[in-house]
Amino acid sequence: MPYPSKMNKYFLLICFVFFFFSCGEGNSESPCSIDYEGVLIYENLADNVIIPAYQDLQIAMTDLNETTEKFFDDPTVEHLEAMRTATSNAYILWQYAEPYQFGPAESVYLKDVMNNFPININLVEMNIANDVLASSGPGHYDQGFPALDALFWGDSNEEQIIETLTFNGSGAVTYESYIKDIIDRMFEAVNTVSAEWQSTYRTTFINNDGTAAGSSLSLIVNAINQHFEFTKRDRLGIPSGALTLDIPNPDKVEGRNSGLSTELLAASMEASKRFYKGMNDAGIDDYLAASGALKNEILLSTSITENYDQMLSEINALNDPLQEVIEFQPEKILSIYALTANQVVQMKTDMPSVLCVSITYIDNPSDSD
């Protein structure tokens, strides 16, 4: 029999298998036909999750800006502590705004301005010594909350930190001007994103229906996955050693100097869950539930929620900063990491398949580990 005929048979067989598994036995409807109004999700996320997260962050950034001004006007231990408290509050609230890296946030490189970690403190010191302010644009590790975390807490006592921060030297760039420039950029970026969401982008987001790349459903599915994988990889995998040949890197945790690492991880995971569930109102979980998709004989939507709850339970049970847990109780971090790996399969493979949405962001080689 001629070779082309074999190819035709194979092609027909592949088409049949694809049709069978896509549509399901006895199901004549399109696998993308889910009886749920996506606009309910978009409205709820915009009004009750995303915009409030940016508004809360705006208030916290205002407080950070004011306490920083007070410290440099009167550099006392009391004002240092107030500046640290304002930084901690804003850093935690940032976690709840971080997942939404699309639309206005994407246009101002918000995540790069706010939270590229771990900080390259040597680069920060070199910048100041060479009269250079922090970098702008993506891919730089000399700015944002990680820089403030390193500079406001450091490895010294309060008096030494105050002495360092108030040292003027002979250059044009001082610690004061460097820090104020960082905070000004953060403040401006957050205000820009918040204002755009409240003015024009909310309407754009709500009306952007469909499943194609660039639709609001696609933006949501991609953003929640990208944020979750960032948490899995950078907040857990690299510091714990799970992604570095079992060699732990406790110095690479987020918020290392301030000791906020565990609180930041908990807030990040809670933010991801809120994104998924729409703060227990209309969310992607409802869309998945309406599809009837199953995972291990229960609804996929329920399986994802239960995994979130288990991860949060284990994170909230940690009583020490992550760097100490990694050093003395590594099994606890690795247990949480294993749960995140399972969640990636459900959210990045199962969920997009059910919703007929493609993952469009650039993958990381370690994301499937």
N, C-alpha and C positions, 0 to 999 in steps of 0.2 A: 504494500500500500504506500503511495507517495507520502513523503515527509510532510507536506502542507496539510494533508488530511488529519494526521496525528495532531498537529498544532491546533486545528479547528476543534477537534474533540476535546483537547485539553482546555482550550479557551471556553468552550461551552460548559465543561465540568466546573471550572473556576467560577464562572458566572452563576451557575446553579448553587454552588456552595455559598457564595457571597450573598445571594438572594435569600437562601434559607436561613442563614444565621443573622442576617440583618433584620428580616421581617418577622421571623418566628413562625412556627408551624400554625397554620390556620389563621394568620393575621394578615389581612389585606390592606391595612392602613400603612402609611409611611411611618418608618421608625422615628421620624422627627416630629410627628403629630402628637403633641402633648397638650392635654386640655387644661391649660393654665395661662393666665394673662401675664406676660412678662412685665408689662408696665407697672403692675402692683409691686414687683420687686424693685424696679428702678426708682419709683417714687419713694418707697419706704427707705431704701438705702440712702438716697439723696437727702431726704428730710430728717431722718431719725438716726442715721449712722454717720455718714460722711461729713455733711456740713457741720453737725454738732462737734465732731472730732476736731475739725479745723478751728472752730470757734473757741473751744476749750484750749487748744494749743495757742491760739492768738493771745488769750488772757494770760496764760503761763509765760509766754515770751515777753509780754509787756512787763510782768513782774521781774523776770530775769534781767531785762534791760534796765529797769529802775534800780534793782539791788546792785547791779554792776556799777552803775554811776555812783551810787552811795559809797561803795567800797573804795573806788579810786579817789573820791573826794575826801574820804576819811578811812584810811586803810587800817581798821582794827580787827581783832579776832571776831568780835560780834558781827561786824559787817561781812567778814569772810564767811562765817557760818550762814548768814542770811543769803548770801550769794550762792553758797552750796545748796541750801534748801531749795531755792528757786530753780537752780539747775536740775536737781533731782526731780522736782515736780514736773518740769517741762520735758525732761528726758522720758519719763514714764508716759506722759500724755502723748508724746511723739509716737510711741508704739501704736496708739490707736488710730493715728492718721497715716502711718507708714504704708499700709497695704494698698492704698489707692493711687498707685503710681501710673496713672493714665490721665489724659485730658490736661488740665491746667498744671498738675504736678509734673508731668512729663516735660512740658515746655520750659520749665525753669530748673530742670534737673534737681528737683526738691530733695530726693534721697541723698544725692551726692553732697548737697549743701548742708544737710542736717546730720547724716549719720553713716559715713564710711568708716568702718572699724575693721581691724584694730588700728589705732592711730600710729602714725610714724612720728614719734616724738623727736627723733633725731632731725627729721625734716623740719619740724616746727622750730626747733632751736636754731637750725641752720638758716631758716627763713628770716628769723628775727636778727640774727647776727649779720646777715647780708642785706638788711633793710628791704626785705621782700614780704609782702602780705601773703595770706593764704591763697592757694590756687583757686581758680574758678573753672567750672565745667566738670564733666564726669571723670571718675577714675583717680581722684586725688585723696590722700589720707592725711591731711594736715589742717582740718577744719571741723566745724560742727560740734555736736555734743562730745564726741570722743576727744577732741582737743581740749574742751573745757574740763572734761573728766580728768585728764592728765595734768592740766595746769592748776586747777583749783584744789586737787587733792594731792597729787604727786606722791613721793615717797619720803617726805620730810614732815616736820612738825609745823604747826600753824605759823609760828614766828618766822621760820625759814621760808615758808611759802609766801608770806606777805612781803618779806624782803626781796624775794625773786621777782614777784609780780610788779613791784613798785620800783624796780631798778630801771633807771632811764638810759644809762650809758651815753654814748656820743652819737648814736645813729638816729636816723629819721623814724625807724620802726622800733617801737618799744613793746614790752609785754602788754601794756595798757592799750596801745593803738592796735596791736594784733588781735587782742581779745575783743575789743569793741568792734573792729571790722568784721570778725566772724559773726558776732551776735547781730550786727546790723544786717548782714546778708541773710541770716536765718530769719530774722524778723520780717524783712522785706519779702522774702520768698513765701513765707507762710501767709502773710497778708494778701499777697497777689493771688495765690491759689484759692484762699478762702473767699475773696471778693469775686473772683471769676465764677466759682461754683454758685454763689448766691445771685449773681446777676444774669449770666447768659448760659453757662454750661449746664446748669440744672435742667433747663428745658431741652437742650440738645441731648443730654443723657437719657432723659425720660422718653423722648420721641424716637430714639435710635433703636428700633425693634429689629428682630430677625436673628439669624444664627451665623451670618457671614462674618468674616474677619473684619473687625472694626465696629461691629454692632455692639450695643451695650452688654448683651449676654456674653459675647466673645471677650469683651474687655474685662468683665467680671471674672469669668472662668480663668482667663490668663493671669489676671492680677492676683487672684487669691492663690493660684498655684505658684506663681513666681515669688510671692511673699513667703508662702509656706516653705518653699524649698530654700529660700535664703535663711530662714530660721533654722531649718534642719541642718543645713551645711555650715553656716557661719556661726550660729549661736550654740550649736551642739556638736556637729560632726568634726569640725577642725579642732576646737578646744579639747574635746574628749579624746581625740586620737583615732576615732572611728574611721576617719577619712585620711589619716596620715600614718598608715602602716602600724597602727596601735601605739604610736608615739604621742602621748598627750601634750597639749600646748595650752596650759592653763593661763598663760599670759595673754592669750588671744581672745579671752572672753570679753563680752561687751560690758562696759562699766567696771573695768577691773579696779581702777584706783579708788572709786567711790564706794565699792562694795555693793553696787546696785545690780550685779549680774543676774541674780536669781529673780529679783523683782521685774527686771526688764524682760527676761524670758517669759515669765508668767503673763505679763501684760501683752507681749507679742502674741502668745498663743491665744489669749482671751480675745484679742483684736481679730485674729483669724477666725475664731469661732463666731464672733459677732457678725463678721462679714458674711460667713456662710449662712447663718440663721437669720440675718436681718434683725438682730436684737430681739429674737423670738417673735417677730412679725413676719411679713412676707419676705422670704429669702430663697436662695438656691435650693435649700433643703426641701421647701414646699414644691418647687418645680420638679425635683427628683422624685419626691413622693408621688406626685401626680402621674409620673411615668410608670409607676409600679415596678421599676427595676429592682432586682433582688441581688443580694450579696450574702453567700452562706446562709440561704434560706430566710433571711430577713431583708427588709427594705434597705437598699443601698443608702438612702438618706439617713436612716436610723443607724446603720453601721458606722457612717462617718461621724455622726453626732456622738455616739458612744465612744469612739476612738478619741475624739476631742476631750470628752469628759475624763477618760482614763489618763490622757497626757497631762491635763490640768491638775488632776488629783495627785499624780506623782510629782509634778513640779512644785505644787503648793506644799507638799510634805517635806521639801528640802528646807533645812533650817540654817544653812550656811551659804555664803557666796559660792558661785559655781566653781571658782578656781580651787576652793578648799574641798568641795565635793569631788572634783576630778582627781585631786591628789589623794584623798583619804577614803572616799567611797565611790570609786569609779563605776561600780556595777549599777548604781542608781542612775547615773547619766546615760550609760549604755542602754539601760532598760527604756528610758524615755526616747533615746535615739531610735531604738527598734520600733517603737510605736509610730514615730514620725515616718520611718521608711514604709511601714504598712499603709499609713495614711496617704503617702504620695501615690501609691498604686491605685487607691480608691479614687483620689481626687484628680489625678493627672491622666489616668488611663480609663477607668470605669466611668467617671462622671462626664468627661467630654464626649465619650462614645454614646452615652445615653442622650445627651443634649444636642448631639450632632454639631459640636463646636470643635474647631481645630486649635491645637496649641501652637501659637505663632511666635512666642519669644524664643530667643536663642538659648538652647539647652546647655547645661553644664555637665561634663562627663561624669561627675560624681553623684548626680541627682538621683540615679536609680539604685544607688548602693544601699 
